[in-house]
Structures are given as C-alpha cells and as structure tokens.
Amino acid sequence: MQQPTVITLFGKKSASFTFGSYSYWCRYLHPTYLIDRTGIEIVNNYAIASPQRAYADLKHINPILYLDNSQAVQPLQEDIYGHSTTTRREA
C-alpha cells in the first residue's frame, strides 16, 4: 500500500500547510456541498462518509476517476452533486 505524502481535506478555503511531519492540502468545496450531510454519519464524534458519498466526492473533485476495483463501491444512480455515476473507468 502506498503511503500518502499529502493529506487532502475539503473546506470553504483553499490552503496548504504542514503540522508536525504531516502535510495537508485543503481544496475548496462550495459550502452547499460541505453542509449536505447525505451519506455521512457521526461515529464517536467523527464524521464518517459512506463508500457512496466518498465516491461522489472524489468524482466531483476529479472527473477522471480511476478505480482499481469498480465493484468495491456501488455508487448511487445520481450523486449529491447531480453527476451521473453510471460510467466508470477501470484498468
């Protein structure tokens, strides 16, 4: 498994920073989508995205999304961003 060199976050401002030995990159995401809690549940005070929500978020940020195994996540017919999720790209 590859170790990430930069941890990507999403927020209402774009920024990059280092905290300790970790580097972070915060990408802008419109507040409408930040406050939409579809597919997110709180577990032990942490927000956990469902695989479908995570897929929708990744697809929104990177339209040329590559999945090693497209059957690992069964996306919703239409994600929260209004994108069709019926086409996928695999190796």
NULUM-988805 format. One record per residue (C-alpha): z, x, y. Coordinates in steps of 0.1 Angstrom, whole numbers, padded with zeros to 4 digits, always signed. Each point is the difference from the previous one (the first is absolute). Layout:
! residues N
ZXY
...
//
This chain:
! residues 91
+0000+0000+0000
-0009+0013+0035
+0028+0005+0024
-0007-0015+0035
-0001+0024+0029
+0003-0028+0026
+0018-0033-0004
-0020-0028+0017
+0018-0028+0018
-0013-0030+0019
+0014-0012+0033
-0008-0013+0035
-0007+0035+0013
-0020+0030-0014
+0021+0032-0003
+0006+0030-0022
+0032+0019-0004
+0020+0022-0024
+0035-0007-0011
+0016+0028-0020
-0026+0012-0025
-0020-0033+0000
-0030-0008+0022
-0007-0036+0011
-0031-0017+0014
+0005-0034+0015
-0032-0020+0003
-0005-0030+0023
+0000-0034-0016
-0002-0031+0021
+0034-0018+0004
-0014-0032-0015
-0003+0018-0033
+0032+0019+0004
+0021-0032+0002
-0019-0018-0027
+0023+0002-0030
-0024-0013-0026
+0004+0020-0032
+0031+0018+0013
+0035-0005-0014
+0033+0015+0010
+0018+0018-0028
+0033+0018+0007
-0009+0001+0037
-0034+0015-0006
-0033-0017+0006
-0021+0002-0032
-0037-0010+0001
-0015-0017-0030
-0029+0018-0016
-0024-0026+0015
+0015+0005+0035
-0002+0038-0003
-0036-0003-0011
-0009-0023+0029
+0017+0025+0025
-0019+0029-0015
-0033-0018+0000
+0006-0010+0037
+0007+0036+0010
-0027+0016-0022
-0029-0023-0008
-0015+0026-0024
+0030-0003-0023
-0002+0019-0033
+0021-0011-0030
+0004+0020-0032
+0007-0032-0019
-0010-0032+0018
+0017-0021-0027
+0034+0014+0009
+0000-0024+0030
-0014-0034+0000
-0006-0007+0037
+0002-0035+0015
-0034-0017+0006
+0005+0005+0037
+0026+0023+0014
+0021-0006+0032
-0026+0017+0021
-0027-0024-0010
-0020+0026-0020
-0016-0009-0032
+0014+0020-0029
-0026-0009-0026
-0018+0034+0001
+0017+0032-0010
-0011+0036-0006
+0010+0020-0030
-0009+0034-0015
//
